[in-house]
Amino acid sequence: GNSVTQMEGPVTLSEEAFLTINCTYTATGYPSLFWYVQYPGEGLQLLLKATKADDKGSNKGFEATYRKETTSFHLEKGSVQVSDSAVYFCALGAGGTSYGKLTFGQGTILTVHP
Amino acid sequence: DTGVSQDPRHKITKRGQNVTFRCDPISEHNRLYWYRQTLGQGPEFLTYFQNEAQLEKSRLLSDRFSAERPKGSFSTLEIQRTEQGDSAMYLCASSYQREPRNTIYFGEGSWLTVV
């Protein structure tokens, strides 16, 4: 079946540091890939997405590239801010009859210090 | 704001009681999803509707759980005879069939604590 593996956290960085959160997946067919962010006590917000191989999703300075050859979708940001502190989830969306059924990784807690 | 709305946001109940959560999706979204998230884990899919039809149910959805979407708009998730293991956040999400594949939008969740 489908699965998503994220790098274990928590990740602690100083403001303006470079961020990478690794995500790899296992899936059949041609899934879509997502990064969601969850702030304390809140639901999930879609951060970025990519629907086919070599697509790059980007939003708010975050980027991730859909790499089919390495089955990866790593999240990066060049300069993090304190306000980026949150939990980040990588997710996979299968197509066909499983449309809309997302498989999530376990989440990576990011803390950014001033 | 016309995002996904969930009610109540927090619910504390005694073991054995029934609870019901409501979800109002984004207007015109014909697909609605329920997920469950336990502490420190990613959300897990429970079920989804297209209009009023419930098209898929996860094995996580035991017989004590029932979800409805009677008019293809709002949805309810009822848990009967709650157990402590039901304590979690229940997330609702919605999407529009013609949007780019699998772009779904989540509500803020309903926290359930069973004591």
Boltz contact constraints between the chains, C-beta under 6 A:
constraints:
  - contact:
      token1: [A, 32]
      token2: [B, 101]
      max_distance: 6.0
  - contact:
      token1: [A, 32]
      token2: [B, 102]
      max_distance: 6.0
  - contact:
      token1: [A, 42]
      token2: [B, 108]
      max_distance: 6.0
  - contact:
      token1: [A, 43]
      token2: [B, 91]
      max_distance: 6.0
  - contact:
      token1: [A, 43]
      token2: [B, 106]
      max_distance: 6.0
  - contact:
      token1: [A, 43]
      token2: [B, 107]
      max_distance: 6.0
  - contact:
      token1: [A, 43]
      token2: [B, 108]
      max_distance: 6.0
  - contact:
      token1: [A, 43]
      token2: [B, 109]
      max_distance: 6.0
  - contact:
      token1: [A, 44]
      token2: [B, 106]
      max_distance: 6.0
  - contact:
      token1: [A, 51]
      token2: [B, 101]
      max_distance: 6.0
  - contact:
      token1: [A, 89]
      token2: [B, 42]
      max_distance: 6.0
  - contact:
      token1: [A, 93]
      token2: [B, 102]
      max_distance: 6.0
  - contact:
      token1: [A, 100]
      token2: [B, 31]
      max_distance: 6.0
  - contact:
      token1: [A, 100]
      token2: [B, 33]
      max_distance: 6.0
  - contact:
      token1: [A, 100]
      token2: [B, 48]
      max_distance: 6.0
  - contact:
      token1: [A, 100]
      token2: [B, 95]
      max_distance: 6.0
  - contact:
      token1: [A, 100]
      token2: [B, 102]
      max_distance: 6.0
  - contact:
      token1: [A, 100]
      token2: [B, 104]
      max_distance: 6.0
  - contact:
      token1: [A, 101]
      token2: [B, 45]
      max_distance: 6.0
  - contact:
      token1: [A, 104]
      token2: [B, 42]
      max_distance: 6.0
  - contact:
      token1: [A, 104]
      token2: [B, 43]
      max_distance: 6.0
  - contact:
      token1: [A, 105]
      token2: [B, 42]
      max_distance: 6.0
  - contact:
      token1: [A, 106]
      token2: [B, 41]
      max_distance: 6.0
  - contact:
      token1: [A, 106]
      token2: [B, 42]
      max_distance: 6.0
  - contact:
      token1: [A, 107]
      token2: [B, 42]
      max_distance: 6.0
